[in-house]
Amino acid sequence: MSEVRELLPLYALGLLAPDEAARVERAMASDPALAAELASFEEAASAMIAPVEPSPEVHARLLAAIGGGRFERFTAQLARMFGVSLDHARALLGLIERSASWAQGAPGIGLVHFAGGPACAAADCGFVRLEPGIAFPLHTHAGEEVSLILAGRLLDRGTGRVHVPGDEIVAATGTPHDVVCDGDSPCIYAARAEGGIEIGGVSVRPQKN
């Protein structure tokens, strides 16, 4: 019986061969004390390997990386927009869920800058987050700008049109642009600006991560 008792810790961890496990189970069936001893080992084993619950931010990023994130439906659009693979696009979407990715612009404006694929080498690429009621500064496009709405509602004050998730906005070279977050929740959109933008006549080119 002492040999069986020595096997109990390994049984609790699921490390015994089938014949050894069967031997332990037969012994426990005839000795309640062994069953009680095994229960204490199993409790200790559970404490040793208890799963760690990730933070909501880490959980969201993990889901995005494996194609289960809240923005997954935009992966293919984002891949085409920035000239990257689907996996790369998922990694970019994961940046949205990482608070440290966001740089503070003007009050109520968050920015994430990144490099796109080779075809977008001359473009400024990133995400913009506007809090409710906050406008992105009036700016002019040095080249074509494409935006993809990911969350919330974006009002183009020049045209009066409200854009919703899934909408792509194409602004031609030299056109002014004045947008504001419409509604009660933040607006998040991806943007690719060829040649950057000008605000108040000054060229704005962010540093890419």
C-alpha positions in Angstrom: 0.0 0.0 0.0 3.0 2.3 0.6 3.9 2.1 -3.1 0.4 3.2 -4.0 0.6 6.1 -1.6 3.8 7.3 -3.3 1.9 7.3 -6.6 -0.9 9.6 -5.3 0.9 12.9 -6.1 1.5 11.8 -9.7 -2.1 10.6 -10.0 -3.3 14.0 -8.9 -1.2 15.6 -11.7 -2.4 13.1 -14.3 1.2 11.8 -14.9 0.7 8.1 -14.3 0.6 5.5 -17.0 -2.8 3.8 -17.5 -1.9 0.6 -15.6 -0.5 2.6 -12.6 -3.6 4.8 -12.6 -5.8 1.7 -12.5 -3.8 0.3 -9.6 -4.3 3.5 -7.6 -8.0 3.5 -8.4 -8.4 -0.1 -7.2 -6.5 0.7 -4.0 -8.7 3.7 -3.3 -11.9 1.7 -3.8 -10.9 -0.5 -0.8 -9.3 2.2 1.3 -11.2 5.5 2.0 -8.1 6.9 3.7 -6.3 6.8 0.4 -9.2 8.6 -1.4 -9.1 11.4 1.3 -5.3 11.7 0.9 -5.7 12.0 -2.9 -8.2 14.7 -2.5 -5.6 16.8 -0.6 -3.1 16.3 -3.3 -5.6 17.3 -6.0 -6.5 20.4 -4.1 -2.8 21.3 -3.9 -2.3 20.6 -7.6 -5.2 22.8 -8.5 -3.7 25.7 -6.6 -0.4 25.2 -8.4 -1.8 25.3 -11.9 -4.8 27.6 -11.4 -5.4 29.6 -14.6 -4.5 33.2 -14.5 -7.4 35.4 -15.7 -6.0 38.0 -18.2 -6.9 41.6 -17.9 -9.8 42.8 -20.2 -7.2 44.6 -22.4 -5.0 41.5 -22.8 -8.0 39.3 -23.4 -9.2 41.7 -26.2 -5.8 41.7 -27.9 -5.6 37.9 -27.8 -9.0 37.6 -29.4 -8.0 40.1 -32.1 -4.8 38.1 -32.8 -6.7 34.9 -33.4 -9.6 36.4 -35.4 -12.1 36.7 -32.6 -11.8 40.4 -31.8 -14.6 43.0 -32.0 -13.2 44.4 -35.2 -12.6 41.1 -37.0 -15.2 41.9 -39.7 -13.0 44.7 -40.9 -9.8 42.7 -41.2 -10.0 42.1 -45.0 -10.8 45.8 -45.6 -8.0 46.9 -43.4 -5.5 44.5 -45.1 -6.4 46.0 -48.5 -6.3 49.5 -47.2 -2.8 49.3 -45.8 -1.4 46.7 -48.2 -0.7 44.1 -45.5 -1.6 40.4 -44.8 -4.7 39.4 -42.9 -2.6 38.4 -39.9 -0.8 41.7 -40.0 -4.1 43.5 -40.2 -5.3 41.6 -37.1 -2.2 42.6 -35.3 -2.9 46.2 -36.2 -6.5 45.9 -35.0 -5.1 44.6 -31.7 -3.3 47.9 -31.2 -6.7 49.5 -30.7 -7.2 47.3 -27.6 -3.8 48.3 -26.1 -4.1 51.5 -24.1 -0.3 52.1 -24.4 -0.6 52.3 -28.2 -2.6 55.5 -28.0 -0.9 58.9 -28.1 -2.9 61.9 -26.9 -3.5 64.5 -29.5 -5.7 67.5 -28.7 -8.1 66.9 -25.8 -10.5 64.1 -26.7 -8.4 62.8 -29.6 -6.4 59.6 -29.5 -3.9 58.6 -32.2 -2.1 55.4 -33.1 0.5 55.7 -35.9 2.1 52.7 -37.7 3.7 51.8 -41.0 1.6 50.3 -43.7 2.8 47.8 -46.4 5.3 48.7 -49.1 2.6 50.3 -51.3 1.8 52.7 -48.5 5.4 53.7 -47.7 4.7 57.4 -48.5 1.4 57.5 -46.5 0.6 58.3 -43.0 -1.3 55.3 -41.5 -3.0 54.9 -38.2 -6.1 54.9 -36.1 -8.0 57.9 -34.8 -10.3 57.9 -31.8 -12.6 60.9 -31.1 -14.6 61.2 -27.9 -18.3 62.2 -28.3 -18.7 65.7 -29.6 -15.0 66.1 -30.4 -13.9 67.2 -33.8 -10.7 66.5 -35.6 -9.1 69.8 -36.6 -10.0 71.2 -40.0 -7.3 69.9 -42.3 -6.4 69.7 -46.0 -5.2 66.6 -47.7 -1.8 66.7 -49.3 -2.7 63.6 -51.2 -5.7 61.2 -51.3 -7.0 60.2 -47.9 -9.0 57.0 -47.2 -10.7 56.4 -43.9 -12.6 53.3 -42.6 -15.1 53.7 -39.8 -14.6 51.0 -37.2 -16.8 52.2 -34.3 -19.2 55.0 -33.5 -20.6 57.6 -35.9 -18.6 60.3 -37.8 -20.2 63.4 -39.1 -18.6 65.1 -42.0 -19.6 68.7 -41.4 -18.7 69.7 -45.0 -21.2 67.3 -46.6 -23.6 66.8 -43.6 -23.3 63.0 -44.1 -23.0 60.7 -41.1 -20.7 57.7 -41.6 -21.1 54.5 -39.6 -18.9 51.3 -39.1 -17.9 49.8 -42.4 -18.1 53.0 -44.4 -15.1 54.1 -46.4 -14.5 57.8 -47.0 -12.3 58.9 -49.8 -11.1 62.5 -49.8 -9.3 63.8 -52.9 -6.0 65.7 -52.9 -6.3 69.3 -51.8 -9.8 69.0 -50.3 -10.5 70.3 -46.8 -12.0 68.0 -44.2 -13.9 68.7 -41.0 -15.3 65.8 -39.0 -16.8 65.3 -35.6 -17.8 62.3 -33.5 -21.6 62.2 -33.6 -23.5 60.3 -30.9 -22.9 59.1 -27.3 -20.0 56.7 -27.9 -16.4 57.3 -29.2 -15.7 57.1 -32.9 -12.7 55.0 -34.0 -11.5 55.0 -37.6 -8.5 53.9 -39.6 -6.9 56.4 -41.9 -4.4 56.3 -44.7 -3.3 59.8 -45.8 -1.0 59.9 -48.9 1.6 62.7 -48.3 0.2 63.6 -44.9 -2.2 66.5 -44.1 -2.0 70.2 -43.5 -3.5 71.9 -40.5 -3.6 75.7 -40.6 -1.3 75.6 -43.6 1.3 73.6 -41.7 2.3 70.1 -42.8 1.7 67.5 -40.2 3.7 64.2 -40.5 3.6 61.9 -37.4 6.4 59.7 -36.4 5.6 56.1 -37.3 6.0 53.3 -34.9 
